[in-house]
Structure formats: structure tokens, C-alpha cells
Amino acid sequence: MSSDIILQVDNLSKCFKIYSNPWHRAKEWLNYGNSIYHQEFWSLKNVSFTVKKGEFLGIIGENGAGKSTLLKIITGVLKPTSGSYQLNGKVLSLLELGTDFNPELSGRGNAIYSAELLGFPKGYVQERLDDIAEFSELGEFFDRPMKLYSSGMKARLAFSLFAFLESDVLILDEVLAVGDIFFQQKCYARLEELIAKQITIILVTHQLGAVQQYCNEVILLHHGEKVFQGEAQKGIIRFHQLKTGIKHNWSSSVLQDKVEVPLKVSDDFFWPADKVLIPLPLTEAKYAQLIRYAICNSKGESCANFTQGEQAYLCCEFQIKQTIGVPIAAIMITNKFNVMIHSKVTCLQKVGVPNQVNQGDFVRFCHNITLSIAPGEYVLGFALVTMNPDDYACIDELPQTEFNSRHQICDVYEQVGVFYVAPSYRFNHHSHFGLCNLPGNGQIQITVSSSS
């Protein structure tokens, strides 16, 4: 193994035996395996990858994809059914925060005891106890028994301890959701310090914003198999396509291919560079096919993490499969509860459009929006519809019910991409409470009581 490779995993697989009841396990054992009473469940199937020194690797996937199983094998908690792995250097692993703490010991005592169990010499952690106590923000509870701690307090102590212990590899499994948002910011700031020290970090999480922000590379697991390894943003896109039911078999080459588009665009039309656009797999579309899209900041850079009030540019491109009339593009933004937060169509924005788009042509659409919405995760969708030119000419006079009956849907993609909005901590004209920021002004008037 090369000296710069700190972890090498070769065809790692893990099979669990599932018994319908404990007696079947005993029967199988007594029959020396001649009778089978179990079903096989392959939590991992031939997973291979390497991690170099100083890299920040993200491992993502739905629940049951095999993420935690993989980490437990790498850290020696489980033995693989087949395959092998090799680790170079000292490893610290936070697979389950606080599970090994002694409830009778204080936070201070548990920090000392845990460090010694991990092989650190006596006196090592004592030099760092003040930093650990300050970082954990436990106050007087740092010297109180662990049995008085909430689960969140245990998580704070565990992360604080591991953040100040020296290691070559730090393995984190769903630990960055500990505490309130201010403590989470401290955790991320500490991770950045560890990254600067060239500590190799392997992170398993469902917080895809963190993956996008920090990970050099991402591995996507699906039903125990590695289905993607590469750039974080492309892995996140693939994850959401699998999650939302678009189950095309992509290869990494498909994601990296550029789509050649013979379309001229006016100078004032915002359109990102080819490397920013995310290609989508081809389908058997009848009228139009969404071929690529982008979520950008005002500089035209690919971006998935925004702050409240920041401008986002949401772009997409359709290839026309059959000649249509007037093209009308639509954008849809929903939150994690599937509530429609924002939806807009180009006919409401008085966008100049032709009366006809021919087969083989491309329709590009870009919508810029001020993200005055609640902090959280949002799903982006696009659609293309068409109308007869005569109907479109009098669209301002049509009631909405009439519009719905006169347009024809070319294609709808409800769940294409994902972006994140972080809160703004300063009060300004974008600050608000609730789902979205509605335009308007408020006033306060004081009237003096007549009795005073």
C-alpha cells in the first residue's frame, strides 16, 4: 500500500444470518449446518475504495444502505464475511456517541477513563481537560455524574473529547447534529481546524449540506453496494435521484459528459459554464426532455448552501423531442414536508418567447430568486408546458381554470436537485419567522390612556 494511502478497502462484504426465532439458530447449530434455518442478508457487497492522508471522505446513502456496517468493520467492531481492509495510523471512531461512558462517573472522569481505554498515556488528556470542558459547554455538569446527563449532553461531551485527542484518522457517524445550531457551528469550525492539520476524516451523515461543504469525495452506498464515488455535489444529486425514484443506471462517465448544445444566447442571459451544469440521464420523453440543470450563486458558481436573503440562480435546459407551440417553463420549490414554498411560470414574468419550438431545439430557462425563506433543506423541480400561440396572446384575460385546460404538459420533474438555506444571524430586511418572507411594511402607534 502506498505511503500516502491511509485506508484501503478491497471487496469488503458482510452477510448477516437472519433467523425467524432463536430456536432456529440452535437447530442449525445442532445439525452442524446440514439444515438451513436462516436467510442471508448482505449488508455490504464487494465495496472497494482508498482514502489518502488528509482527505475528507463522505459516505452517504439511505437508512439500511450499509454505511454503519462498513464503519464497524473498518474499526474492528465487526468482522467481514469476505474481502479485506488496511488502516495506517491511529484511528478514533465516534460510531455511537456516549455509549461507552460510565453513568456513575462525572464528565471529567469519563473523559480521563475513555482516553486511557483508547490507549492514550496517563496524564495525556488531563492537559486538555480545560479545552474539552470549555468546548462542551457543560458548565458545572462537567463534574457531575453522567447518569444526570441528557442524551444531548452526552453527545456534546463525546464530540468534545474526540475533537481534542490526536489521531491520524477520525471516523464520525451522524455526530454533527449534536446540540443547538451554535454548538454545531463550533463542531464544524473544529473540523476545519482538523482538516488544516491534515487529519483524515471519514464522515457518515444525512446532513448533505455538510457533505457538500467539506468532503473532497463522496461514496454513495445503495442496498450494500457502492453505486457512486467521486465529487460531492454529483454524489448528492445521485443520492436524491435514487431516493426520489429516478432509478436510471448512471455511470460516472455519464455524469461527467458534457452536452453539446448548438444554441445561441443573448449577452444579458444568465447561463452558467458547462462544468457547472449537472447532466441528467436520458429517458423516453414524448415532447421534451430535461437534460441538465444548475443551482448557482450570483457569480455563476455551483452552490448548494445559501444564507437567508442570498440570491440563487436556478437554471435548466430541455431538449424538444416533438415540435411544440409557445414554451412555458416552470420552477417548483418544496420543503421536506412536501409543502410547495414557491412556484413560478414564465408567462407570469412576461418573458419573450417564440410561437413555436422545433424538434431538436433546446429551451433554456433561468430563474433568479431571493431566498427569503425559512432555514432548511429544499427540493427543486422544473417543468415545461406549451400553449397554442392564439391562446398565449390573450393569456392575461384567461382565468386560472381556463389556463389549466388550455396548456399541454411536455414534461415535469418534481424532484431534481436539493439546496440548503442557513439562517441569517443579523436582523435585516430578509429576517423573518415562518416559511417565507412576504413583502410588506409594519407600523407601531402608541396611544396614551385618557386616565393617565
NORVEN-V184370 format. One record per backbone hydrogen bond with DSSP energy under -0.5 kcal/mol. CO is the residue of the C=O (numbers start at 1). NH is the residue of the N-H. Records with the same first field share a line. If there is no record, write none. Layout:
CO->NH + NH
This chain:
2->5
4->6 + 53
6->88
7->51
8->86
9->11 + 49
10->84
12->47
13->81 + 82
14->43 + 44
16->18 + 41
17->19
18->39
21->24 + 25
22->26
23->27
24->28
25->29
26->30
27->31
28->33
29->32
31->34
35->37
37->20
39->18
41->16 + 43
44->14
47->12
49->9
51->6 + 7
52->55
55->57 + 201
56->216 + 217
57->203
58->219
59->205
60->221
62->65
65->224
66->70
67->71
68->72
69->73
70->74
71->75
72->77 + 78
73->76
82->13
84->10
86->8
87->89
90->168 + 169
92->171
93->95
94->173
96->99
98->101
101->103
102->105
103->147
105->146
106->110
107->111
108->112
109->113
110->114
111->115
112->116
113->117
114->118
115->120
116->119
121->124
123->127
124->127
125->128 + 129
126->129
128->132
129->133
130->134
131->135
132->136
133->137 + 138
138->141
139->142
140->143
141->107 + 144
142->108
144->107
145->148
146->149
150->154
151->155
152->156
153->157
154->158
155->159
156->160
157->161
158->162
159->163
160->164
161->164
162->165
168->200
169->92 + 171
170->172 + 202
171->94
172->174 + 204
175->178
180->184
181->185
182->186
183->187
184->188
185->189
186->190
187->191
188->192
189->193
190->194
191->195
192->196
193->197
194->199
195->198
200->170
201->57 + 203
202->172
203->59 + 205
204->174
206->208
207->210 + 211
208->212
209->213
210->214 + 215
211->215
217->58
218->230
219->60 + 221
220->227 + 228
222->225
224->45
225->222 + 227
228->220
230->218
231->235
232->236
233->237
234->238
235->239
236->240
237->241
238->242
239->243
240->244
241->246
242->245
245->247
248->250
251->254 + 255
252->256
253->257
258->260
259->261
260->262
261->263
266->269
268->270
269->271
273->276 + 277
274->277
277->279
278->293
283->285
287->321 + 322
289->291 + 319
291->280
292->317
293->278
294->296 + 315
295->303
296->313
297->300
301->297
304->306 + 420
306->422
307->310
310->371
312->314 + 369
313->296 + 315
314->367
315->294
316->365
317->291 + 292
318->320 + 363
319->289 + 321
320->360
324->357
326->387
328->385
329->346
330->383
331->344
332->381
333->341 + 342
334->379
335->338
339->335 + 341
342->333
344->331
345->348
346->349 + 351
357->324
358->361
361->320
362->364
363->318
365->316
367->314
369->312 + 371
370->372
371->309 + 373
372->437
376->421
377->336
378->419
379->334
380->416 + 417
381->332
382->413
383->330
384->410 + 411
385->328
386->408
387->326
388->392
389->393
390->394
391->394
392->395
394->397
395->398
399->402 + 403
400->404
401->405
402->406
403->406 + 407
406->388
408->386
410->287 + 288
411->384
413->382
417->380
419->378
420->306
421->376
422->308
423->425
428->431
435->374
436->438
445->447
449->452
